[in-house]
Structures are given as C-alpha cells and as structure tokens.
Amino acid sequence: MTDTAFPDHEFLTVKELAELLRVKERKVYDLAASGAVPCSRATGKLLFPSDDIRAWIERAKSGGPGTAAEHTERPPIMLGSHDPLLDWAIRRSRCGLATFHDGSMDGLERFGQGEGVAAGLHIHDELTDSWNAPAVSSAAAGQNAVLVNFAIRRRGLVVRSDVPAPSGLCDLAGRRIVPRQPGSGTDTLFRNLAAREGLDRSSLDVAEVARTEDEAVETVRRGEADAAFGLEAVAKSYGLDFVPIVEEEFALIVDRKAWFEPPMQTLMTFFASDAFRARAEAYGGYDITGLGAVVWNA
C-alpha cells in the first residue's frame, strides 16, 4: 500500500496514518467513521493502534477481507440492518434470499468479505450530516457494487400510553431505555443525536440490548423499558405511542453480479408491485417514492 516507514510507537495520529497511507486526513476520518480502519476514541481523539494497522495493511496487500468477495461466489443472503418492510418483502416475494441481520456496520463488513449479495444500511455520517454513501465509499470502494435507495423511515421514541410521553431525547434522562447493539445504524444515530442535544447518556437506565427493530419495541410493550429509539412502523404494529425525532435514509448495497440474478431480480420486481406499496402504506412511517434510485457506484 505504501513504502513510508512505519512509526515505532503504539498509536498513530490521524496525520501519521494519512502520511503512511498517502491520503488526505479527511480520508482517514472517513475510514474511521465507517469502521473500515481499526481505531480508538478512548482519549477523546482518534488514535490508531499500530499493530492493528499493520495487520489491516497486510490483509489489504494479500487480498484479504477487502477483496475476498471478488474471488468467491456470494451466498444468497441479505445482510445488515433489520427493516420490517424489507424482511416482509423478502419472505412474501419468495425470492430465495436468506437473512442475517445484525446491524448496518456488521452488514457492510460482511458484505465486504463476500458473505452475502446485499446489505441493508442506515449509517449516518455526522461530519457531512448525510446517509450511507460516505461509509460505503470508504468501506466498499473496491467492491463491484452499487448503493440504491430503499426508503425514508421515520424514527423516534416509542413509548407506552401509560408512560408520560417525552418531548425529545433530553427528556429520556432517568428513564429506562432499550439500547441497540454497537455498530448498528440506530446506536450510531442515537449517540450522534444525543451528543447534539446535550443528553448525558450516563443518566440513562438501560435494558438488555435489542438486536432488531421488533425486539426493541417488544421490550417496551412488555413493560421492561420506558422507551426505545425505534421506527414509527413498528410502534404502530405493536399499538404503542410514537414521538417523531428524525427521518432516516435506508439503502441497499448490492453486488452488481447478484443484481441480475433471480433472487435480487425477483425481489426488485416485487418492490414495484401493488402488494408492496399497500404494505408500506399500511405500516406507516415509510416513504418509498425513491426506491431503486442509485445513490453510489463503486
């Protein structure tokens, strides 16, 4: 990747890593934000463990995770973030795709390793206040892939009717909330918005981590938490109250070869059906007018 001498100390700064990789410092920030490069924020600023960076560079040189997908047949699996409308469409269309949902960053990483044909993402980039493309352009630049819109979704606070409704994130202090797994798009967005609004996350009482949208809202319905940072569509399905906070962009990164094969073609055809549009409307909280529009090309 580079012939620049490797620094001999334990952690690299942004400037040192940029010089080592011969890229601009902004590119280093993009790599860190997307999770594509190992880093630490323990001191309040970005630092990069030297040993992990050496291993990361060697993997790239030897055709490691970043290029494995180009040499292996991808299994017909939809990775990434859980979305109830997408999950329903995969099953109802009988397209043949299996699913493995464990968060946006997990899906993006697994997609880069060739573990699936597509991944659902809703990754907010705080630096540009934009969605998905910054993370994908850093983590999947070497992939033969395309990023397309799926839907705009309304996300906010899901609460029971017997609990005083919060007016915003700052009203969560002292309440029991449902956290999502680190690396999920929901957890990243919640952290960004909490910092922006001055919410001290140490003031929160947290329940057990939920790994899907349904699991988070179900925890509130059972009375095991006061609120979840969830989707309007799921709140409505469970008969819970909803306080809107943000509209987020959910997109699919898809392998170009897989795009033209039967599973993805069957799914995309189903997206254009009356049944799919009716389901989106019935769920509520979805805007699918831009579905299929290309956001980014490798």
C-alpha positions, 0 to 999 in steps of 0.5 A: 500500500505504501513504502513510508516507514512505519512509526515505532510507537503504539498509536498513530495520529490521524496525520501519521496514518494519512502520511503512511497511507498517502491520503488526505486526513479527511480520508482517514476520518472517513475510514474511521467513521465507517469502521473500515480502519481499526481505531480508538476514541478512548482519549477523546481523539482518534488514535490508531493502534499500530499493530492493528494497522499493520495487520489491516495493511497486510490483509489489504496487500494479500487480498484479504477481507477487502477483496475476498468477495471478488474471488468467491461466489456470494451466498444468497443472503441479505445482510445488515440492518433489520427493516420490517418492510424489507424482511416482509418483502423478502419472505412474501416475494419468495425470492430465495434470499436468506437473512442475517441481520445484525446491524448496518456496520456488521452488514457492510463488513460482511458484505465486504468479505463476500458473505452475502449479495446485499446489505441493508444500511442506515449509517449516518455520517455526522461530519457531512450530516448525510446517509450511507454513501460516505461509509460505503465509499470508504468501506466498499470502494473496491467492491463491484457494487452499487448503493440504491435507495430503499426508503425514508423511515421515520424514527423516534421514541416509542413509548407506552400510553401509560408512560408520560410521553417525552418531548425529545431525547433530553427528556429520556434522562432517568428513564429506562431505555432499550439500547441497540447493539454497537455498530448498528445504524440506530446506536450510531444515530442515537449517540450522534443525536444525543451528543447534539442535544446535550443528553448525558447518556450516563443518566440513562437506565438501560435494558438488555440490548435489542438486536432488531427493530421488533425486539426493541419495541417488544421490550417496551410493550412488555413493560421492561423499558420506558422507551426505545429509539425505534421506527414509527412502523413498528410502534404502530404494529405493536399499538404503542405511542410514537414521538417523531425525532428524525427521518432516516435514509435506508439503502441497499448495497448490492453486488452488481453480479447478484443484481441480475440474478433471480433472487435480487431480480425477483425481489426488485420486481416485487418492490414495484408491485401493488402488494408492496406499496399497500404494505408500506402504506399500511405500516406507516412511517415509510416513504418509498417514492425513491426506491431503486434510485442509485445513490453510489457506484463503486 
